[in-house]
Structures are given as structure tokens and as C-alpha cells.
Amino acid sequence: MNPKVSIIMGSTSDMKVMEGAAKFLAEMEIPYEINALSAHRTPDLVADFAKDALARGIKVIIAGAGGAAHLPGVIASMTTLPVIGVPVKSSNSMDAWDSVLSILQMPSGIPVATVAVDNSQNAGILAAQIIATGDVEIQSKLVKFKADLAKKIEKANEDLAGLKLPFKTN
């Protein structure tokens, strides 16, 4: 089984955040790989990875990084594959704003899709949606996933309807 999605992170300290993407991809039965690559400490490995990803069959790259989060942008500069950036609130982060801006503010021609801070699950969902444009099986699984989300809200409203509070009218 060959990976369709590559999850990369600046260091293994980001794994706790990035496992949300891995869990969602596993739920959708989309093969993925996970690697640590640092734009600053292993630039040659990052370049080799980015230039080789398409030939290896990767369809989407999810790149998480904290602090001066250059990994997603550096990867995007070296591949035509979609790159989804996950800003990670790290120990040296300024409430993750440094990571958000490093990933979000890419120059024209080098897009990086960016999800919320520490929300790699959304990166996994977006990766699945990208893959689903050419895969009816994944599309079907996503339809069920979205329907299940709606059911959770319907259930929440049923629970709220039974809540008795002063001046509550519904």
C-alpha cells in the first residue's frame, strides 16, 4: 500500500497535534506516511522530499510547524502538489501568531492552504476532500462524515430542548 498523503512536521514534538490528521485519514482508509523534516535543520532532506513526492504517488502534503513555521511554504515552493499548513503552537511560539503568519502570508504563486492553530484534523479532512475529487469511494465516506456531523447538532438541539432554565422559551 502506497501513501496518498504525506504528513510532515518540523519535529516529533509536533506529533501530538499532527495525529489528528492521521486519525482522520485512517478513518477514511486513506494511506498516509508521517515524517519529521525541518526547513531549518534539514533543508537538503526537505528539498529531496518535496521534489520526489509527486513521483512517489503522494497527492496531498500536510505540513505542521511551529514558531518560524517555514516548512509548509518551503515545501510548496518545490512541488505542484497541494500543501496544507497546520500552524502549531509551540513552546517558543507567540500564541502561535508567528506560525499562523509564516504559513498564511505566502507570496503570489506559492499557495499554502492553512487551517486553524493545532487543528490537523481539518487538514486531514481537506486532504480527503482533495483526493475525493477523483475518488468516489472517498467522496462517499465524506458524505457520511458530514451527515454524522449534522446528526450531532440535531442531537444537541434535542438535548437542549429538554433543558429547563428560567425564562428559556424553547
GULUM-975096 format. One record per residue (C-alpha): residue number from 1; x, y, z. Coordinates in pm, whole numbers, plus 32768, in hexadecimal, padded with zeros to 4 digits. Layout:
N
<rec><i>NUM</i><px>X</px><py>Y</py><pz>Z</pz></rec>
...
***
This chain:
170
<rec><i>1</i><px>8000</px><py>8000</py><pz>8000</pz></rec>
<rec><i>2</i><px>8094</px><py>814C</py><pz>7F94</pz></rec>
<rec><i>3</i><px>804A</px><py>8291</py><pz>804B</pz></rec>
<rec><i>4</i><px>7F68</px><py>8394</py><pz>7FAA</pz></rec>
<rec><i>5</i><px>7FA0</px><py>849B</py><pz>80B7</pz></rec>
<rec><i>6</i><px>80E2</px><py>84FF</py><pz>815A</pz></rec>
<rec><i>7</i><px>80D1</px><py>8592</py><pz>82B7</pz></rec>
<rec><i>8</i><px>820D</px><py>864A</py><pz>8312</pz></rec>
<rec><i>9</i><px>826E</px><py>8717</py><pz>843F</pz></rec>
<rec><i>10</i><px>8393</px><py>87EA</py><pz>84AB</pz></rec>
<rec><i>11</i><px>83E2</px><py>8700</py><pz>85CC</pz></rec>
<rec><i>12</i><px>8348</px><py>85DC</py><pz>8683</pz></rec>
<rec><i>13</i><px>82D6</px><py>86CC</py><pz>8795</pz></rec>
<rec><i>14</i><px>81C3</px><py>872B</py><pz>869A</pz></rec>
<rec><i>15</i><px>8140</px><py>85C4</py><pz>8687</pz></rec>
<rec><i>16</i><px>8038</px><py>85F9</py><pz>8794</pz></rec>
<rec><i>17</i><px>7F9B</px><py>8704</py><pz>86B5</pz></rec>
<rec><i>18</i><px>7FD2</px><py>8653</py><pz>856A</pz></rec>
<rec><i>19</i><px>7F37</px><py>8509</py><pz>85D5</pz></rec>
<rec><i>20</i><px>7DDC</px><py>85A2</py><pz>859D</pz></rec>
<rec><i>21</i><px>7E1F</px><py>8599</py><pz>8426</pz></rec>
<rec><i>22</i><px>7EA2</px><py>8436</py><pz>843B</pz></rec>
<rec><i>23</i><px>7D6F</px><py>83BF</py><pz>84FA</pz></rec>
<rec><i>24</i><px>7C80</px><py>845C</py><pz>8400</pz></rec>
<rec><i>25</i><px>7D3A</px><py>83CD</py><pz>82D4</pz></rec>
<rec><i>26</i><px>7D33</px><py>8276</py><pz>837A</pz></rec>
<rec><i>27</i><px>7BBB</px><py>829C</py><pz>83B3</pz></rec>
<rec><i>28</i><px>7B94</px><py>82E3</py><pz>823E</pz></rec>
<rec><i>29</i><px>7C81</px><py>81C1</py><pz>81EC</pz></rec>
<rec><i>30</i><px>7D70</px><py>82A5</py><pz>8132</pz></rec>
<rec><i>31</i><px>7ED9</px><py>822A</py><pz>8142</pz></rec>
<rec><i>32</i><px>7FCC</px><py>8329</py><pz>81CE</pz></rec>
<rec><i>33</i><px>8130</px><py>834C</py><pz>8246</pz></rec>
<rec><i>34</i><px>81BD</px><py>841C</py><pz>8363</pz></rec>
<rec><i>35</i><px>8317</px><py>84BA</py><pz>836D</pz></rec>
<rec><i>36</i><px>83D3</px><py>85C7</py><pz>842A</pz></rec>
<rec><i>37</i><px>8481</px><py>86BF</py><pz>8345</pz></rec>
<rec><i>38</i><px>850B</px><py>8810</py><pz>83A8</pz></rec>
<rec><i>39</i><px>8520</px><py>8930</py><pz>82B3</pz></rec>
<rec><i>40</i><px>8638</px><py>89C1</py><pz>8388</pz></rec>
<rec><i>41</i><px>86F7</px><py>888E</py><pz>8406</pz></rec>
<rec><i>42</i><px>86D4</px><py>87A0</py><pz>82DB</pz></rec>
<rec><i>43</i><px>869E</px><py>887D</py><pz>81AA</pz></rec>
<rec><i>44</i><px>873A</px><py>8781</py><pz>80BA</pz></rec>
<rec><i>45</i><px>864F</px><py>866C</py><pz>8133</pz></rec>
<rec><i>46</i><px>8527</px><py>8759</py><pz>8112</pz></rec>
<rec><i>47</i><px>858A</px><py>87A9</py><pz>7FAB</pz></rec>
<rec><i>48</i><px>85B4</px><py>8639</py><pz>7F54</pz></rec>
<rec><i>49</i><px>8463</px><py>85E6</py><pz>7FF3</pz></rec>
<rec><i>50</i><px>83A8</px><py>86FE</py><pz>7F40</pz></rec>
<rec><i>51</i><px>843E</px><py>86B5</py><pz>7DEB</pz></rec>
<rec><i>52</i><px>83FD</px><py>853E</py><pz>7E0A</pz></rec>
<rec><i>53</i><px>829D</px><py>853E</py><pz>7EA2</pz></rec>
<rec><i>54</i><px>81D8</px><py>8548</py><pz>7D5B</pz></rec>
<rec><i>55</i><px>82A5</px><py>842F</py><pz>7CBF</pz></rec>
<rec><i>56</i><px>8265</px><py>835A</py><pz>7DF6</pz></rec>
<rec><i>57</i><px>80EC</px><py>837E</py><pz>7DC7</pz></rec>
<rec><i>58</i><px>80A6</px><py>847D</py><pz>7ED7</pz></rec>
<rec><i>59</i><px>7F6B</px><py>8547</py><pz>7E8A</pz></rec>
<rec><i>60</i><px>7F6A</px><py>863F</py><pz>7FAE</pz></rec>
<rec><i>61</i><px>806A</px><py>86B2</py><pz>80AE</pz></rec>
<rec><i>62</i><px>8005</px><py>871C</py><pz>820C</pz></rec>
<rec><i>63</i><px>811C</px><py>87E2</py><pz>82B0</pz></rec>
<rec><i>64</i><px>8112</px><py>884A</py><pz>841B</pz></rec>
<rec><i>65</i><px>8209</px><py>893B</py><pz>84B4</pz></rec>
<rec><i>66</i><px>8228</px><py>8A24</py><pz>85DB</pz></rec>
<rec><i>67</i><px>82EA</px><py>8B61</py><pz>861F</pz></rec>
<rec><i>68</i><px>8384</px><py>8BE3</py><pz>84DE</pz></rec>
<rec><i>69</i><px>82B2</px><py>8AE9</py><pz>841F</pz></rec>
<rec><i>70</i><px>835B</px><py>8AE4</py><pz>82CE</pz></rec>
<rec><i>71</i><px>8332</px><py>8970</py><pz>8283</pz></rec>
<rec><i>72</i><px>81E1</px><py>8982</py><pz>81CB</pz></rec>
<rec><i>73</i><px>8250</px><py>8AA6</py><pz>80F1</pz></rec>
<rec><i>74</i><px>83A2</px><py>8A11</py><pz>80A0</pz></rec>
<rec><i>75</i><px>82F9</px><py>88CB</py><pz>803A</pz></rec>
<rec><i>76</i><px>81F9</px><py>898B</py><pz>7F68</pz></rec>
<rec><i>77</i><px>830F</px><py>8A44</py><pz>7EB5</pz></rec>
<rec><i>78</i><px>83A1</px><py>88FB</py><pz>7E38</pz></rec>
<rec><i>79</i><px>826C</px><py>8833</py><pz>7DCD</pz></rec>
<rec><i>80</i><px>812C</px><py>8859</py><pz>7D0A</pz></rec>
<rec><i>81</i><px>8071</px><py>8781</py><pz>7E06</pz></rec>
<rec><i>82</i><px>7F73</px><py>8825</py><pz>7EEC</pz></rec>
<rec><i>83</i><px>8010</px><py>887D</py><pz>803B</pz></rec>
<rec><i>84</i><px>7F3D</px><py>88AD</py><pz>8172</pz></rec>
<rec><i>85</i><px>7FE9</px><py>8967</py><pz>828C</pz></rec>
<rec><i>86</i><px>7F9A</px><py>8929</py><pz>83FA</pz></rec>
<rec><i>87</i><px>8016</px><py>8A3E</py><pz>84DF</pz></rec>
<rec><i>88</i><px>808E</px><py>899F</py><pz>8622</pz></rec>
<rec><i>89</i><px>8097</px><py>8A58</py><pz>876C</pz></rec>
<rec><i>90</i><px>81F2</px><py>89FC</py><pz>87E0</pz></rec>
<rec><i>91</i><px>82B4</px><py>8A43</py><pz>891D</pz></rec>
<rec><i>92</i><px>8369</px><py>8B66</py><pz>8876</pz></rec>
<rec><i>93</i><px>8231</px><py>8BEA</py><pz>87CB</pz></rec>
<rec><i>94</i><px>818D</px><py>8D3E</py><pz>87F2</pz></rec>
<rec><i>95</i><px>8032</px><py>8CAD</py><pz>882E</pz></rec>
<rec><i>96</i><px>8064</px><py>8C05</py><pz>86DB</pz></rec>
<rec><i>97</i><px>8045</px><py>8D4E</py><pz>861C</pz></rec>
<rec><i>98</i><px>81A7</px><py>8D24</py><pz>859A</pz></rec>
<rec><i>99</i><px>8147</px><py>8BCE</py><pz>8510</pz></rec>
<rec><i>100</i><px>7FFD</px><py>8C47</py><pz>8480</pz></rec>
<rec><i>101</i><px>809A</px><py>8D6A</py><pz>83C9</pz></rec>
<rec><i>102</i><px>81C5</px><py>8C9F</py><pz>8350</pz></rec>
<rec><i>103</i><px>80D8</px><py>8BA4</py><pz>82AE</pz></rec>
<rec><i>104</i><px>7FC0</px><py>8C8D</py><pz>8244</pz></rec>
<rec><i>105</i><px>8081</px><py>8DAF</py><pz>81A9</pz></rec>
<rec><i>106</i><px>8116</px><py>8CFA</py><pz>807E</pz></rec>
<rec><i>107</i><px>8182</px><py>8DBF</py><pz>7F4C</pz></rec>
<rec><i>108</i><px>80B8</px><py>8DB3</py><pz>7E0B</pz></rec>
<rec><i>109</i><px>80F1</px><py>8C6E</py><pz>7D51</pz></rec>
<rec><i>110</i><px>8141</px><py>8B9C</py><pz>7E85</pz></rec>
<rec><i>111</i><px>7FF0</px><py>8B49</py><pz>7F27</pz></rec>
<rec><i>112</i><px>7FD2</px><py>8A8F</py><pz>806F</pz></rec>
<rec><i>113</i><px>7E77</px><py>8A38</py><pz>80EB</pz></rec>
<rec><i>114</i><px>7E73</px><py>8A8B</py><pz>825E</pz></rec>
<rec><i>115</i><px>7D9B</px><py>89FA</py><pz>8372</pz></rec>
<rec><i>116</i><px>7D66</px><py>8A6E</py><pz>84D7</pz></rec>
<rec><i>117</i><px>7E78</px><py>8A5D</py><pz>85DD</pz></rec>
<rec><i>118</i><px>7EB3</px><py>88F7</py><pz>8654</pz></rec>
<rec><i>119</i><px>7D92</px><py>8877</py><pz>857D</pz></rec>
<rec><i>120</i><px>7E31</px><py>8769</py><pz>84AC</pz></rec>
<rec><i>121</i><px>7CE4</px><py>86B0</py><pz>849E</pz></rec>
<rec><i>122</i><px>7C66</px><py>87C2</py><pz>83B4</pz></rec>
<rec><i>123</i><px>7DA2</px><py>8792</py><pz>82E6</pz></rec>
<rec><i>124</i><px>7D50</px><py>861F</py><pz>82CD</pz></rec>
<rec><i>125</i><px>7BEA</px><py>866F</py><pz>8267</pz></rec>
<rec><i>126</i><px>7C61</px><py>8764</py><pz>815D</pz></rec>
<rec><i>127</i><px>7D5D</px><py>8666</py><pz>80DA</pz></rec>
<rec><i>128</i><px>7C48</px><py>8563</py><pz>80C1</pz></rec>
<rec><i>129</i><px>7B68</px><py>865C</py><pz>800B</pz></rec>
<rec><i>130</i><px>7C7F</px><py>86A3</py><pz>7F11</pz></rec>
<rec><i>131</i><px>7CB4</px><py>852F</py><pz>7ED4</pz></rec>
<rec><i>132</i><px>7B3B</px><py>84F7</py><pz>7EBD</pz></rec>
<rec><i>133</i><px>7B25</px><py>85D2</py><pz>7D85</pz></rec>
<rec><i>134</i><px>7BA4</px><py>84A0</py><pz>7CCC</pz></rec>
<rec><i>135</i><px>7B37</px><py>8385</py><pz>7DB3</pz></rec>
<rec><i>136</i><px>79C4</px><py>8332</py><pz>7DDB</pz></rec>
<rec><i>137</i><px>7A05</px><py>8248</py><pz>7F02</pz></rec>
<rec><i>138</i><px>7AAC</px><py>835B</py><pz>7FCE</pz></rec>
<rec><i>139</i><px>799B</px><py>844D</py><pz>7F5E</pz></rec>
<rec><i>140</i><px>7895</px><py>835E</py><pz>7FE7</pz></rec>
<rec><i>141</i><px>794A</px><py>8344</py><pz>8135</pz></rec>
<rec><i>142</i><px>795C</px><py>84BF</py><pz>814C</pz></rec>
<rec><i>143</i><px>77E7</px><py>84DD</py><pz>8107</pz></rec>
<rec><i>144</i><px>77A7</px><py>83F1</py><pz>822C</pz></rec>
<rec><i>145</i><px>789E</px><py>84B3</py><pz>8308</pz></rec>
<rec><i>146</i><px>77EB</px><py>85FD</py><pz>82BF</pz></rec>
<rec><i>147</i><px>7696</px><py>855D</py><pz>82FD</pz></rec>
<rec><i>148</i><px>7715</px><py>84DD</py><pz>844D</pz></rec>
<rec><i>149</i><px>7783</px><py>863E</py><pz>84A6</pz></rec>
<rec><i>150</i><px>7623</px><py>86BA</py><pz>845F</pz></rec>
<rec><i>151</i><px>758F</px><py>85A3</py><pz>8535</pz></rec>
<rec><i>152</i><px>7668</px><py>8612</py><pz>865B</pz></rec>
<rec><i>153</i><px>75D5</px><py>8771</py><pz>8647</pz></rec>
<rec><i>154</i><px>7472</px><py>86E6</py><pz>8629</pz></rec>
<rec><i>155</i><px>74B3</px><py>8614</py><pz>8762</pz></rec>
<rec><i>156</i><px>7542</px><py>8743</py><pz>8818</pz></rec>
<rec><i>157</i><px>7405</px><py>8807</py><pz>87CB</pz></rec>
<rec><i>158</i><px>732E</px><py>86E8</py><pz>8849</pz></rec>
<rec><i>159</i><px>73F6</px><py>86EA</py><pz>898D</pz></rec>
<rec><i>160</i><px>73D9</px><py>8865</py><pz>89A9</pz></rec>
<rec><i>161</i><px>7260</px><py>8850</py><pz>8976</pz></rec>
<rec><i>162</i><px>7249</px><py>8785</py><pz>8AB6</pz></rec>
<rec><i>163</i><px>7315</px><py>8880</py><pz>8B7C</pz></rec>
<rec><i>164</i><px>723C</px><py>8939</py><pz>8C77</pz></rec>
<rec><i>165</i><px>72B9</px><py>8A99</py><pz>8CC7</pz></rec>
<rec><i>166</i><px>7204</px><py>8BD1</py><pz>8D40</pz></rec>
<rec><i>167</i><px>7185</px><py>8CA7</py><pz>8C1E</pz></rec>
<rec><i>168</i><px>71F0</px><py>8BA0</py><pz>8B1A</pz></rec>
<rec><i>169</i><px>70E2</px><py>8BA9</py><pz>8A0D</pz></rec>
<rec><i>170</i><px>7132</px><py>8A76</py><pz>8939</pz></rec>
***
